[in-house]
Amino acid sequence: MYLHVPMAWLASADYVLLALCGLLCMVWRHPLAGIMALEAGPLGATATALCLITGSLWGKPGWGTWWVWDARLTSMLVLFFLYIGHILIIRAFDDPVRGQRAAALLALAGVVDLPIIKFSVQWWNTLHQPDSITLTGAPTMSMSMFYPLLICATGFTLTGIALLLIRTRATLLERRAQSLALREPLV
Amino acid sequence: MIHPALWPPHWGFVLASYGLVITVLAIMITTSLLRLRRASQRLTLMQRLQDTAANPATGQEKD
C-alpha cells in the first residue's frame, strides 16, 4: 500500500501537469511548457506502470488474481496507454513545436480519463476497494497506517518533482549546447 | 536468522514490490543526474570553443 497508492497519486498528478503544459503550449505557446511535457511523459508512464505492477502484486495474495478487467484497473491501463501515446507523438515530428502541439491535444483529450479513474469505484461495482482517503471526509484506515502513507506519498511526490526539474534542466542545457554548435563553424 | 515459517505472510510479494520500485527509482535518479552532468559539460565545452573561435588572439596570448 505504501508504494501502490503514492504511485497512483503521482501518476494522476503527473497527468494533470501534462495537461496544464499542453494548455500552456496550445494557448500561450510557451516553450518551457513543451519541454516540461516532454520530460513529464516518461515519469508519468513509469509511475503508472509501477502502480499497475505493484497493484497486481498486491492483488494476487489479496484477490487471488493478478488482473481483472475491473473499471479502476482498466481506466488506469488507459492512462498508461495515454502516456505512451504522448511519449511517441511528442517525439514523432522533425519540428519539435509541431510534436508538442500534437501531443498537447492528446494530453488535453485524455484528461477525461482522470475523473473516470477517481470515480470508477463509485460508479461501477468493482473488485477494487473504494477510496480510503478523501479530501472531505476522515480516512477510513487506521491512523497508524495513514501517517506512514502520507510520509511515503510526500517522499515520492518530492522525488518526482526533483526528477522532473533535473530532466527539464538537462534538456534545456542540451538545447543550448546544440544551438551553440549550430550557430557557426567553430574553427 | 528467523525461520522461514515465521516470515510475514506473502513476503515474496512485498519483497518484489519494494525491490522493483527501489530499482526503478535508483535507475531513474542515476540516469537523470548523469544526463544533467553530461549536458552541463557539453555546454561548457561549446561555450569555451565559441569563445576561442571569437577571440583567437586571447587564446594564443595565454599560451
gemmi code that builds the backbone of each chain (N, CA, C; Angstrom):
import gemmi

chains = {
    "A": [
        ("MET", (0.825, -1.210, 0.000), (0.000, 0.000, 0.000), (0.853, 1.253, 0.000)),
        ("TYR", (1.998, 1.205, 0.703), (2.843, 2.398, 0.806), (3.563, 2.714, -0.505)),
        ("LEU", (3.504, 1.805, -1.466), (4.095, 2.064, -2.783), (3.002, 2.275, -3.816)),
        ("HIS", (1.995, 1.396, -3.802), (0.963, 1.410, -4.835), (0.143, 2.706, -4.817)),
        ("VAL", (-0.305, 3.114, -3.636), (-1.173, 4.308, -3.542), (-0.410, 5.583, -3.921)),
        ("PRO", (0.814, 5.839, -3.372), (1.538, 7.038, -3.819), (1.826, 7.038, -5.318)),
        ("MET", (2.100, 5.860, -5.896), (2.357, 5.793, -7.339), (1.097, 6.166, -8.121)),
        ("ALA", (-0.063, 5.727, -7.635), (-1.323, 6.068, -8.314), (-1.564, 7.580, -8.245)),
        ("TRP", (-1.322, 8.180, -7.074), (-1.485, 9.639, -6.921), (-0.518, 10.374, -7.835)),
        ("LEU", (0.735, 9.896, -7.859), (1.769, 10.546, -8.672), (1.414, 10.460, -10.160)),
        ("ALA", (0.906, 9.291, -10.574), (0.543, 9.104, -11.983), (-0.570, 10.076, -12.381)),
        ("SER", (-1.571, 10.237, -11.501), (-2.683, 11.153, -11.813), (-2.205, 12.605, -11.789)),
        ("ALA", (-1.414, 12.962, -10.768), (-0.938, 14.346, -10.648), (-0.049, 14.709, -11.831)),
        ("ASP", (0.772, 13.748, -12.277), (1.655, 13.991, -13.411), (0.828, 14.245, -14.680)),
        ("TYR", (-0.292, 13.535, -14.793), (-1.118, 13.752, -15.985), (-1.779, 15.132, -15.953)),
        ("VAL", (-2.161, 15.584, -14.751), (-2.717, 16.947, -14.621), (-1.664, 17.958, -15.089)),
        ("LEU", (-0.411, 17.745, -14.662), (0.690, 18.624, -15.076), (0.873, 18.574, -16.596)),
        ("LEU", (0.778, 17.373, -17.155), (0.929, 17.190, -18.606), (-0.154, 17.975, -19.352)),
        ("ALA", (-1.393, 17.903, -18.826), (-2.499, 18.621, -19.456), (-2.304, 20.136, -19.325)),
        ("LEU", (-1.821, 20.591, -18.155), (-1.561, 22.029, -17.966), (-0.479, 22.510, -18.922)),
        ("CYS", (0.570, 21.692, -19.074), (1.636, 22.029, -20.026), (1.063, 22.082, -21.436)),
        ("GLY", (0.161, 21.144, -21.744), (-0.478, 21.123, -23.057), (-1.275, 22.391, -23.302)),
        ("LEU", (-1.995, 22.818, -22.268), (-2.797, 24.047, -22.374), (-1.883, 25.257, -22.596)),
        ("LEU", (-0.797, 25.324, -21.816), (0.159, 26.434, -21.963), (0.789, 26.429, -23.359)),
        ("CYS", (1.023, 25.219, -23.860), (1.623, 25.053, -25.182), (0.673, 25.512, -26.285)),
        ("MET", (-0.600, 25.127, -26.125), (-1.577, 25.424, -27.176), (-1.981, 26.902, -27.156)),
        ("VAL", (-2.219, 27.445, -25.964), (-2.780, 28.796, -25.870), (-1.682, 29.855, -25.930)),
        ("TRP", (-0.673, 29.725, -25.060), (0.363, 30.770, -24.988), (1.654, 30.391, -25.724)),
        ("ARG", (1.723, 29.155, -26.193), (2.906, 28.657, -26.923), (4.199, 28.878, -26.130)),
        ("HIS", (4.113, 28.602, -24.857), (5.278, 28.787, -24.001), (6.284, 27.663, -24.262)),
        ("PRO", (7.534, 27.981, -24.627), (8.482, 26.903, -24.975), (8.837, 25.985, -23.804)),
        ("LEU", (8.872, 26.553, -22.591), (9.223, 25.723, -21.423), (8.145, 24.676, -21.146)),
        ("ALA", (6.895, 25.006, -21.450), (5.793, 24.051, -21.230), (5.983, 22.817, -22.103)),
        ("GLY", (6.441, 23.031, -23.339), (6.690, 21.913, -24.245), (7.801, 21.009, -23.739)),
        ("ILE", (8.860, 21.640, -23.208), (9.999, 20.854, -22.694), (9.582, 20.079, -21.443)),
        ("MET", (8.789, 20.743, -20.601), (8.314, 20.050, -19.377), (7.419, 18.874, -19.737)),
        ("ALA", (6.560, 19.070, -20.750), (5.678, 17.978, -21.184), (6.511, 16.817, -21.720)),
        ("LEU", (7.588, 17.152, -22.430), (8.478, 16.125, -22.980), (9.064, 15.252, -21.875)),
        ("GLU", (9.394, 15.878, -20.753), (10.030, 15.150, -19.654), (9.012, 14.550, -18.670)),
        ("ALA", (7.837, 15.161, -18.572), (6.820, 14.648, -17.630), (6.224, 13.329, -18.121)),
        ("GLY", (6.177, 13.151, -19.437), (5.586, 11.929, -20.010), (6.233, 10.644, -19.512)),
        ("PRO", (7.560, 10.486, -19.681), (8.191, 9.238, -19.213), (8.071, 9.032, -17.704)),
        ("LEU", (8.111, 10.133, -16.945), (7.978, 9.988, -15.480), (6.581, 9.479, -15.120)),
        ("GLY", (5.575, 10.051, -15.766), (4.193, 9.624, -15.503), (3.958, 8.191, -15.936)),
        ("ALA", (4.538, 7.835, -17.093), (4.370, 6.460, -17.583), (5.015, 5.471, -16.608)),
        ("THR", (6.175, 5.847, -16.065), (6.858, 4.965, -15.098), (6.015, 4.821, -13.835)),
        ("ALA", (5.479, 5.947, -13.334), (4.643, 5.884, -12.120), (3.410, 5.016, -12.363)),
        ("THR", (2.797, 5.165, -13.551), (1.596, 4.366, -13.863), (1.950, 2.880, -13.964)),
        ("ALA", (3.069, 2.593, -14.622), (3.489, 1.186, -14.753), (3.762, 0.586, -13.372)),
        ("LEU", (4.451, 1.352, -12.521), (4.746, 0.841, -11.169), (3.458, 0.660, -10.373)),
        ("CYS", (2.521, 1.575, -10.559), (1.227, 1.458, -9.868), (0.511, 0.174, -10.299)),
        ("LEU", (0.502, -0.098, -11.614), (-0.183, -1.297, -12.127), (0.521, -2.576, -11.652)),
        ("ILE", (1.857, -2.560, -11.688), (2.598, -3.783, -11.313), (2.484, -4.042, -9.806)),
        ("THR", (2.672, -2.982, -8.987), (2.567, -3.208, -7.528), (1.118, -3.568, -7.146)),
        ("GLY", (0.157, -3.004, -7.878), (-1.252, -3.361, -7.630), (-1.505, -4.817, -7.950)),
        ("SER", (-0.881, -5.276, -9.049), (-1.023, -6.679, -9.445), (-0.379, -7.595, -8.409)),
        ("LEU", (0.796, -7.163, -7.912), (1.492, -7.955, -6.878), (0.706, -7.976, -5.568)),
        ("TRP", (-0.070, -6.944, -5.330), (-0.920, -6.861, -4.136), (-2.217, -7.652, -4.367)),
        ("GLY", (-2.673, -7.631, -5.633), (-3.938, -8.294, -5.964), (-3.871, -9.807, -5.880)),
        ("LYS", (-2.711, -10.374, -6.221), (-2.615, -11.839, -6.223), (-2.881, -12.441, -4.840)),
        ("PRO", (-2.170, -11.962, -3.781), (-2.496, -12.536, -2.459), (-3.840, -12.036, -1.917)),
        ("GLY", (-4.236, -10.810, -2.295), (-5.470, -10.230, -1.745), (-6.730, -10.736, -2.417)),
        ("TRP", (-6.731, -10.728, -3.741), (-7.921, -11.107, -4.501), (-7.829, -12.515, -5.085)),
        ("GLY", (-6.598, -13.041, -5.139), (-6.410, -14.365, -5.740), (-6.192, -14.299, -7.235)),
        ("THR", (-6.012, -13.092, -7.781), (-5.754, -12.972, -9.220), (-4.805, -11.802, -9.484)),
        ("TRP", (-4.030, -11.936, -10.572), (-3.088, -10.866, -10.911), (-3.812, -9.662, -11.509)),
        ("TRP", (-4.867, -9.964, -12.286), (-5.516, -8.900, -13.064), (-6.982, -9.231, -13.290)),
        ("VAL", (-7.839, -8.229, -13.218), (-9.230, -8.369, -13.665), (-9.548, -7.136, -14.506)),
        ("TRP", (-10.488, -7.273, -15.439), (-10.874, -6.126, -16.266), (-11.903, -5.290, -15.518)),
        ("ASP", (-11.458, -4.831, -14.380), (-12.226, -4.020, -13.451), (-12.155, -2.563, -13.927)),
        ("ALA", (-13.177, -1.740, -13.610), (-13.210, -0.353, -14.120), (-11.985, 0.437, -13.679)),
        ("ARG", (-11.572, 0.296, -12.404), (-10.419, 1.066, -11.899), (-9.132, 0.621, -12.592)),
        ("LEU", (-8.937, -0.682, -12.699), (-7.705, -1.197, -13.303), (-7.655, -0.853, -14.792)),
        ("THR", (-8.799, -0.994, -15.465), (-8.818, -0.723, -16.903), (-8.587, 0.757, -17.186)),
        ("SER", (-9.219, 1.632, -16.379), (-9.025, 3.071, -16.627), (-7.580, 3.478, -16.337)),
        ("MET", (-6.948, 2.806, -15.391), (-5.531, 3.085, -15.106), (-4.663, 2.591, -16.266)),
        ("LEU", (-5.044, 1.457, -16.860), (-4.302, 0.947, -18.021), (-4.452, 1.912, -19.199)),
        ("VAL", (-5.659, 2.502, -19.333), (-5.880, 3.502, -20.392), (-4.957, 4.702, -20.166)),
        ("LEU", (-4.787, 5.104, -18.893), (-3.880, 6.218, -18.571), (-2.453, 5.880, -19.008)),
        ("PHE", (-2.052, 4.635, -18.787), (-0.710, 4.209, -19.199), (-0.562, 4.333, -20.716)),
        ("PHE", (-1.603, 3.897, -21.467), (-1.533, 3.999, -22.929), (-1.537, 5.464, -23.376)),
        ("LEU", (-2.247, 6.321, -22.636), (-2.228, 7.756, -22.970), (-0.818, 8.312, -22.830)),
        ("TYR", (-0.143, 7.911, -21.744), (1.245, 8.353, -21.543), (2.136, 7.856, -22.692)),
        ("ILE", (1.975, 6.576, -23.059), (2.803, 6.006, -24.136), (2.537, 6.758, -25.442)),
        ("GLY", (1.259, 7.023, -25.723), (0.905, 7.783, -26.929), (1.535, 9.162, -26.917)),
        ("HIS", (1.499, 9.824, -25.757), (2.085, 11.162, -25.626), (3.593, 11.119, -25.878)),
        ("ILE", (4.260, 10.125, -25.274), (5.723, 9.993, -25.441), (6.068, 9.797, -26.918)),
        ("LEU", (5.274, 8.963, -27.613), (5.569, 8.682, -29.017), (5.271, 9.894, -29.899)),
        ("ILE", (4.134, 10.557, -29.670), (3.728, 11.665, -30.546), (4.680, 12.850, -30.405)),
        ("ILE", (5.043, 13.185, -29.161), (5.872, 14.384, -28.946), (7.257, 14.238, -29.593)),
        ("ARG", (7.686, 12.984, -29.817), (8.996, 12.755, -30.435), (8.882, 12.371, -31.908)),
        ("ALA", (7.660, 12.324, -32.442), (7.468, 11.771, -33.785), (7.730, 12.772, -34.903)),
        ("PHE", (7.760, 14.062, -34.598), (7.887, 15.072, -35.653), (9.309, 15.617, -35.726)),
        ("ASP", (9.732, 15.990, -36.944), (11.040, 16.633, -37.093), (11.038, 18.008, -36.443)),
        ("ASP", (9.892, 18.688, -36.567), (9.751, 20.004, -35.937), (9.224, 19.794, -34.508)),
        ("PRO", (10.041, 20.091, -33.487), (9.602, 19.805, -32.109), (8.330, 20.545, -31.712)),
        ("VAL", (8.118, 21.758, -32.263), (6.924, 22.533, -31.885), (5.654, 21.830, -32.355)),
        ("ARG", (5.707, 21.270, -33.573), (4.534, 20.537, -34.082), (4.261, 19.311, -33.216)),
        ("GLY", (5.318, 18.622, -32.827), (5.172, 17.457, -31.953), (4.559, 17.823, -30.621)),
        ("GLN", (5.028, 18.950, -30.066), (4.493, 19.395, -28.764), (3.006, 19.741, -28.868)),
        ("ARG", (2.604, 20.364, -29.967), (1.199, 20.765, -30.121), (0.306, 19.539, -30.340)),
        ("ALA", (0.792, 18.586, -31.124), (0.005, 17.361, -31.357), (-0.138, 16.568, -30.050)),
        ("ALA", (0.961, 16.489, -29.285), (0.920, 15.761, -28.011), (0.046, 16.494, -26.999)),
        ("ALA", (0.034, 17.833, -27.079), (-0.805, 18.622, -26.176), (-2.285, 18.315, -26.402)),
        ("LEU", (-2.654, 18.124, -27.677), (-4.052, 17.777, -27.989), (-4.441, 16.463, -27.330)),
        ("LEU", (-3.537, 15.472, -27.429), (-3.798, 14.162, -26.810), (-3.894, 14.303, -25.296)),
        ("ALA", (-2.973, 15.101, -24.715), (-2.966, 15.276, -23.256), (-4.273, 15.920, -22.788)),
        ("LEU", (-4.748, 16.908, -23.543), (-5.991, 17.584, -23.145), (-7.202, 16.659, -23.313)),
        ("ALA", (-7.214, 15.877, -24.386), (-8.341, 14.951, -24.603), (-8.338, 13.850, -23.541)),
        ("GLY", (-7.144, 13.449, -23.123), (-7.030, 12.344, -22.162), (-7.411, 12.704, -20.743)),
        ("VAL", (-7.597, 14.002, -20.472), (-7.987, 14.421, -19.111), (-9.307, 13.762, -18.689)),
        ("VAL", (-10.131, 13.413, -19.695), (-11.412, 12.740, -19.435), (-11.210, 11.476, -18.586)),
        ("ASP", (-10.056, 10.845, -18.746), (-9.805, 9.584, -18.042), (-9.619, 9.783, -16.527)),
        ("LEU", (-9.181, 10.985, -16.122), (-8.885, 11.190, -14.685), (-10.119, 11.066, -13.784)),
        ("PRO", (-11.257, 11.760, -14.105), (-12.439, 11.525, -13.257), (-12.968, 10.097, -13.335)),
        ("ILE", (-12.743, 9.456, -14.482), (-13.191, 8.047, -14.603), (-12.388, 7.185, -13.625)),
        ("ILE", (-11.060, 7.439, -13.556), (-10.229, 6.678, -12.608), (-10.704, 6.948, -11.178)),
        ("LYS", (-10.912, 8.233, -10.870), (-11.258, 8.625, -9.495), (-12.608, 8.030, -9.057)),
        ("PHE", (-13.619, 8.152, -9.917), (-14.969, 7.753, -9.505), (-15.373, 6.351, -9.964)),
        ("SER", (-14.459, 5.627, -10.610), (-14.806, 4.299, -11.128), (-15.294, 3.366, -10.022)),
        ("VAL", (-14.699, 3.518, -8.834), (-15.091, 2.602, -7.746), (-16.471, 2.963, -7.170)),
        ("GLN", (-16.963, 4.171, -7.477), (-18.306, 4.540, -7.021), (-19.346, 4.291, -8.111)),
        ("TRP", (-18.962, 4.544, -9.364), (-19.907, 4.418, -10.475), (-20.204, 2.962, -10.814)),
        ("TRP", (-19.214, 2.100, -10.689), (-19.399, 0.701, -11.056), (-19.111, -0.207, -9.867)),
        ("ASN", (-19.645, -1.407, -9.950), (-19.389, -2.407, -8.919), (-18.054, -3.078, -9.247)),
        ("THR", (-17.021, -2.683, -8.513), (-15.676, -3.144, -8.877), (-15.079, -4.035, -7.785)),
        ("LEU", (-14.085, -4.820, -8.217), (-13.344, -5.646, -7.258), (-12.417, -4.762, -6.428)),
        ("HIS", (-11.967, -3.675, -7.047), (-11.075, -2.740, -6.351), (-11.838, -2.076, -5.213)),
        ("GLN", (-11.161, -1.927, -4.090), (-11.832, -1.338, -2.914), (-12.119, 0.155, -3.123)),
        ("PRO", (-13.135, 0.711, -2.449), (-13.390, 2.160, -2.562), (-12.249, 2.962, -1.936)),
        ("ASP", (-12.230, 4.282, -2.199), (-11.166, 5.139, -1.668), (-11.185, 5.141, -0.136)),
        ("SER", (-10.004, 4.953, 0.462), (-9.899, 5.005, 1.925), (-9.656, 6.434, 2.398)),
        ("ILE", (-9.176, 7.277, 1.478), (-8.858, 8.665, 1.837), (-9.585, 9.592, 0.874)),
        ("THR", (-10.336, 10.537, 1.409), (-10.991, 11.541, 0.570), (-10.621, 12.927, 1.095)),
        ("LEU", (-10.821, 13.935, 0.252), (-10.481, 15.300, 0.658), (-11.450, 15.832, 1.716)),
        ("THR", (-12.691, 15.366, 1.661), (-13.721, 15.916, 2.555), (-13.881, 15.134, 3.862)),
        ("GLY", (-13.822, 13.813, 3.780), (-14.098, 13.005, 4.974), (-12.848, 12.517, 5.679)),
        ("ALA", (-13.050, 11.939, 6.852), (-11.926, 11.368, 7.607), (-11.501, 10.062, 6.941)),
        ("PRO", (-10.204, 9.727, 7.013), (-9.767, 8.463, 6.398), (-10.394, 7.261, 7.094)),
        ("THR", (-10.698, 6.239, 6.280), (-11.330, 5.045, 6.851), (-10.287, 4.017, 7.298)),
        ("MET", (-9.015, 4.377, 7.197), (-7.970, 3.449, 7.656), (-7.430, 3.894, 9.014)),
        ("SER", (-6.711, 2.990, 9.647), (-6.140, 3.297, 10.953), (-5.083, 4.399, 10.825)),
        ("MET", (-5.022, 5.265, 11.839), (-4.062, 6.371, 11.805), (-2.613, 5.864, 11.788)),
        ("SER", (-2.405, 4.659, 12.366), (-1.052, 4.099, 12.373), (-0.612, 3.721, 10.952)),
        ("MET", (-1.567, 3.588, 10.034), (-1.232, 3.328, 8.633), (-1.323, 4.606, 7.807)),
        ("PHE", (-2.182, 5.521, 8.241), (-2.425, 6.739, 7.463), (-1.191, 7.648, 7.424)),
        ("TYR", (-0.555, 7.869, 8.587), (0.597, 8.780, 8.628), (1.799, 8.255, 7.824)),
        ("PRO", (2.160, 6.968, 7.970), (3.245, 6.466, 7.089), (2.917, 6.598, 5.604)),
        ("LEU", (1.633, 6.409, 5.270), (1.237, 6.557, 3.868), (1.447, 7.995, 3.396)),
        ("LEU", (1.084, 8.961, 4.264), (1.283, 10.369, 3.908), (2.761, 10.687, 3.721)),
        ("ILE", (3.596, 10.128, 4.626), (5.051, 10.367, 4.522), (5.582, 9.777, 3.205)),
        ("CYS", (5.144, 8.553, 2.879), (5.575, 7.911, 1.630), (5.124, 8.729, 0.430)),
        ("ALA", (3.861, 9.180, 0.453), (3.332, 9.949, -0.679), (4.099, 11.256, -0.842)),
        ("THR", (4.415, 11.917, 0.283), (5.183, 13.171, 0.207), (6.573, 12.902, -0.371)),
        ("GLY", (7.214, 11.832, 0.105), (8.548, 11.484, -0.387), (8.549, 11.203, -1.882)),
        ("PHE", (7.593, 10.405, -2.348), (7.539, 10.085, -3.776), (7.219, 11.328, -4.603)),
        ("THR", (6.330, 12.194, -4.079), (5.979, 13.413, -4.826), (7.196, 14.320, -4.963)),
        ("LEU", (7.941, 14.500, -3.862), (9.132, 15.354, -3.916), (10.190, 14.756, -4.852)),
        ("THR", (10.329, 13.421, -4.820), (11.273, 12.772, -5.740), (10.844, 13.000, -7.185)),
        ("GLY", (9.542, 12.889, -7.434), (9.019, 13.108, -8.790), (9.286, 14.529, -9.262)),
        ("ILE", (9.061, 15.512, -8.375), (9.301, 16.918, -8.735), (10.790, 17.130, -9.018)),
        ("ALA", (11.640, 16.569, -8.155), (13.092, 16.729, -8.337), (13.528, 16.115, -9.666)),
        ("LEU", (13.021, 14.912, -9.973), (13.395, 14.260, -11.230), (12.936, 15.085, -12.429)),
        ("LEU", (11.731, 15.636, -12.331), (11.201, 16.452, -13.433), (12.076, 17.688, -13.651)),
        ("LEU", (12.462, 18.350, -12.561), (13.288, 19.559, -12.681), (14.676, 19.227, -13.221)),
        ("ILE", (15.265, 18.112, -12.751), (16.598, 17.710, -13.228), (16.556, 17.427, -14.728)),
        ("ARG", (15.540, 16.675, -15.150), (15.450, 16.294, -16.561), (15.133, 17.490, -17.447)),
        ("THR", (14.290, 18.406, -16.940), (13.972, 19.613, -17.717), (15.228, 20.467, -17.885)),
        ("ARG", (15.984, 20.615, -16.797), (17.219, 21.402, -16.858), (18.225, 20.764, -17.823)),
        ("ALA", (18.306, 19.427, -17.787), (19.224, 18.729, -18.699), (18.828, 18.991, -20.152)),
        ("THR", (17.533, 18.931, -20.448), (17.081, 19.189, -21.823), (17.396, 20.621, -22.236)),
        ("LEU", (17.183, 21.582, -21.329), (17.479, 22.988, -21.639), (18.958, 23.173, -21.958)),
        ("LEU", (19.827, 22.558, -21.139), (21.271, 22.672, -21.363), (21.669, 22.008, -22.685)),
        ("GLU", (21.058, 20.830, -22.973), (21.357, 20.127, -24.228), (20.985, 20.992, -25.425)),
        ("ARG", (19.831, 21.672, -25.325), (19.385, 22.505, -26.455), (20.254, 23.746, -26.608)),
        ("ARG", (20.699, 24.301, -25.487), (21.581, 25.475, -25.574), (22.906, 25.093, -26.218)),
        ("ALA", (23.429, 23.924, -25.819), (24.687, 23.444, -26.407), (24.509, 23.173, -27.892)),
        ("GLN", (23.349, 22.612, -28.248), (23.075, 22.305, -29.653), (22.974, 23.581, -30.486)),
        ("SER", (22.315, 24.599, -29.918), (22.172, 25.853, -30.658), (23.526, 26.549, -30.805)),
        ("LEU", (24.390, 26.409, -29.809), (25.748, 26.976, -29.916), (26.535, 26.258, -31.002)),
        ("ALA", (26.354, 24.930, -31.067), (27.084, 24.140, -32.062), (26.621, 24.463, -33.477)),
        ("LEU", (25.329, 24.797, -33.625), (24.781, 25.055, -34.961), (24.963, 26.510, -35.389)),
        ("ARG", (25.324, 27.378, -34.438), (25.345, 28.822, -34.739), (26.314, 29.141, -35.882)),
        ("GLU", (27.564, 28.692, -35.760), (28.553, 28.950, -36.809), (29.682, 27.943, -36.663)),
        ("PRO", (30.434, 27.747, -37.727), (31.574, 26.823, -37.605), (32.545, 27.312, -36.548)),
        ("LEU", (33.042, 26.396, -35.748), (33.872, 26.798, -34.615), (35.325, 27.054, -35.034)),
        ("VAL", (35.782, 26.369, -36.065), (37.197, 26.526, -36.434), (37.288, 27.192, -37.805)),
    ],
    "B": [
        ("MET", (19.048, -16.258, 12.560), (18.155, -15.996, 11.429), (16.745, -16.509, 11.749)),
        ("ILE", (15.746, -15.723, 11.361), (14.358, -16.122, 11.621), (13.974, -17.273, 10.679)),
        ("HIS", (13.326, -18.276, 11.232), (12.920, -19.429, 10.426), (11.892, -18.986, 9.380)),
        ("PRO", (12.026, -19.471, 8.122), (11.093, -19.046, 7.064), (9.622, -19.205, 7.416)),
        ("ALA", (9.322, -20.167, 8.276), (7.918, -20.370, 8.652), (7.368, -19.179, 9.428)),
        ("LEU", (8.273, -18.401, 10.025), (7.842, -17.254, 10.836), (7.907, -15.928, 10.048)),
        ("TRP", (8.300, -16.000, 8.786), (8.357, -14.773, 7.979), (6.944, -14.219, 7.784)),
        ("PRO", (6.794, -12.932, 7.541), (5.438, -12.386, 7.356), (4.738, -13.025, 6.154)),
        ("PRO", (3.420, -13.072, 6.171), (2.719, -13.694, 5.048), (2.949, -12.912, 3.758)),
        ("HIS", (3.039, -13.621, 2.663), (3.229, -13.020, 1.327), (4.478, -12.160, 1.256)),
        ("TRP", (5.527, -12.568, 1.980), (6.751, -11.761, 1.996), (7.367, -11.617, 0.615)),
        ("GLY", (7.148, -12.626, -0.230), (7.700, -12.585, -1.594), (7.104, -11.432, -2.399)),
        ("PHE", (5.795, -11.231, -2.261), (5.126, -10.142, -2.985), (5.607, -8.781, -2.477)),
        ("VAL", (5.764, -8.684, -1.157), (6.233, -7.428, -0.552), (7.650, -7.129, -1.030)),
        ("LEU", (8.490, -8.164, -0.994), (9.890, -8.006, -1.419), (9.955, -7.614, -2.896)),
        ("ALA", (9.133, -8.260, -3.718), (9.129, -7.959, -5.157), (8.696, -6.511, -5.393)),
        ("SER", (7.656, -6.060, -4.672), (7.165, -4.686, -4.848), (8.241, -3.674, -4.475)),
        ("TYR", (8.798, -3.832, -3.266), (9.813, -2.858, -2.807), (11.059, -2.923, -3.683)),
        ("GLY", (11.465, -4.142, -4.035), (12.655, -4.307, -4.880), (12.484, -3.626, -6.215)),
        ("LEU", (11.323, -3.829, -6.826), (11.054, -3.236, -8.139), (11.073, -1.714, -8.073)),
        ("VAL", (10.334, -1.152, -7.101), (10.226, 0.312, -7.012), (11.588, 0.937, -6.703)),
        ("ILE", (12.322, 0.338, -5.769), (13.631, 0.905, -5.407), (14.586, 0.828, -6.605)),
        ("THR", (14.565, -0.304, -7.334), (15.447, -0.442, -8.500), (15.106, 0.597, -9.566)),
        ("VAL", (13.813, 0.722, -9.875), (13.401, 1.678, -10.916), (13.764, 3.105, -10.498)),
        ("LEU", (13.516, 3.452, -9.245), (13.846, 4.804, -8.775), (15.347, 5.065, -8.849)),
        ("ALA", (16.131, 4.061, -8.437), (17.597, 4.226, -8.473), (18.075, 4.437, -9.902)),
        ("ILE", (17.516, 3.662, -10.847), (17.911, 3.809, -12.256), (17.528, 5.201, -12.772)),
        ("MET", (16.305, 5.628, -12.444), (15.831, 6.934, -12.955), (16.660, 8.082, -12.386)),
        ("ILE", (16.949, 8.032, -11.088), (17.715, 9.116, -10.461), (19.137, 9.149, -11.038)),
        ("THR", (19.757, 7.964, -11.145), (21.137, 7.912, -11.657), (21.211, 8.414, -13.097)),
        ("THR", (20.308, 7.909, -13.965), (20.380, 8.313, -15.373), (20.084, 9.805, -15.536)),
        ("SER", (19.149, 10.330, -14.730), (18.816, 11.765, -14.838), (20.002, 12.620, -14.420)),
        ("LEU", (20.662, 12.246, -13.317), (21.820, 13.022, -12.847), (22.978, 12.938, -13.836)),
        ("LEU", (23.189, 11.742, -14.406), (24.266, 11.584, -15.391), (23.983, 12.422, -16.636)),
        ("ARG", (22.710, 12.439, -17.039), (22.321, 13.227, -18.225), (22.555, 14.712, -17.982)),
        ("LEU", (22.201, 15.163, -16.777), (22.398, 16.578, -16.425), (23.889, 16.917, -16.430)),
        ("ARG", (24.699, 16.023, -15.883), (26.142, 16.264, -15.812), (26.739, 16.328, -17.218)),
        ("ARG", (26.319, 15.376, -18.069), (26.839, 15.340, -19.439), (26.419, 16.595, -20.209)),
        ("ALA", (25.163, 17.012, -20.024), (24.664, 18.202, -20.734), (25.418, 19.443, -20.280)),
        ("SER", (25.665, 19.556, -18.986), (26.347, 20.747, -18.489), (27.808, 20.761, -18.949)),
        ("GLN", (28.451, 19.580, -19.013), (29.835, 19.509, -19.520), (29.890, 19.893, -20.998)),
        ("ARG", (28.910, 19.424, -21.756), (28.887, 19.710, -23.201), (28.680, 21.204, -23.438)),
        ("LEU", (27.784, 21.799, -22.658), (27.530, 23.237, -22.815), (28.781, 24.046, -22.475)),
        ("THR", (29.469, 23.671, -21.392), (30.700, 24.370, -21.008), (31.729, 24.271, -22.132)),
        ("LEU", (31.850, 23.080, -22.713), (32.809, 22.865, -23.807), (32.445, 23.729, -25.017)),
        ("MET", (31.161, 23.749, -25.358), (30.734, 24.533, -26.525), (30.986, 26.015, -26.301)),
        ("GLN", (30.718, 26.488, -25.077), (30.942, 27.902, -24.772), (32.432, 28.238, -24.884)),
        ("ARG", (33.278, 27.321, -24.383), (34.722, 27.552, -24.436), (35.195, 27.597, -25.892)),
        ("LEU", (34.652, 26.676, -26.730), (35.033, 26.655, -28.143), (34.580, 27.917, -28.857)),
        ("GLN", (33.367, 28.380, -28.505), (32.858, 29.618, -29.112), (33.744, 30.799, -28.741)),
        ("ASP", (34.129, 30.872, -27.467), (34.980, 31.976, -27.008), (36.326, 31.949, -27.730)),
        ("THR", (36.875, 30.745, -27.868), (38.166, 30.608, -28.548), (38.045, 31.024, -30.015)),
        ("ALA", (36.909, 30.623, -30.658), (36.710, 30.969, -32.064), (36.515, 32.473, -32.242)),
        ("ALA", (35.836, 33.088, -31.260), (35.563, 34.531, -31.358), (36.818, 35.353, -31.106)),
        ("ASN", (37.663, 34.935, -30.161), (38.893, 35.674, -29.826), (40.099, 34.751, -29.926)),
        ("PRO", (40.552, 34.446, -31.134), (41.688, 33.521, -31.244), (42.961, 34.085, -30.633)),
        ("ALA", (43.108, 35.428, -30.666), (44.321, 36.054, -30.139), (44.453, 35.829, -28.642)),
        ("THR", (43.331, 35.908, -27.944), (43.334, 35.739, -26.489), (43.882, 34.369, -26.115)),
        ("GLY", (43.435, 33.375, -26.889), (43.889, 32.020, -26.617), (45.392, 31.877, -26.824)),
        ("GLN", (45.912, 32.575, -27.887), (47.354, 32.473, -28.187), (48.192, 33.175, -27.128)),
        ("GLU", (47.667, 34.343, -26.668), (48.411, 35.080, -25.646), (48.586, 34.255, -24.386)),
        ("LYS", (47.514, 33.524, -24.073), (47.579, 32.717, -22.848), (48.651, 31.649, -22.963)),
        ("ASP", (48.800, 31.097, -24.210), (49.809, 30.068, -24.406), (51.214, 30.675, -24.233)),
    ],
}
model = gemmi.Model(1)
for chain_id, residues in chains.items():
    chain = gemmi.Chain(chain_id)
    for i, (resn, *xyz) in enumerate(residues, 1):
        res = gemmi.Residue()
        res.name, res.seqid = resn, gemmi.SeqId(i, " ")
        for name, pos in zip(("N", "CA", "C"), xyz):
            atom = gemmi.Atom()
            atom.name, atom.element = name, gemmi.Element(name[0])
            atom.pos, atom.b_iso = gemmi.Position(*pos), 0.0
            res.add_atom(atom)
        chain.add_residue(res)
    model.add_chain(chain)
structure = gemmi.Structure()
structure.add_model(model)
structure.setup_entities()
